[in-house]
């Protein structure tokens, strides 16, 4: 009985683990006047490949008038305090 309960709990918990969000650290710019920013965005689900992440971020940033320069990193782990502070107002903005 305990074995069946443990298996059931594992099966229920697996989809939640597979749906963990991905955090993308990126650099973006605006022209006229030139403005640069470092930001962190949350991408739903597991971390996609870099090209898919770039497509998603380009679309989001374009709505705010920004152009993606590059993705610094993709990680399923929530950023630490230092990265959040570096992103400032651009932490989870896009």
Helices and strands as residue ranges (DSSP letters): H 2-18, E 22-30, E 35-43, H 50-63, E 67-75, H 81-87, G 88-90
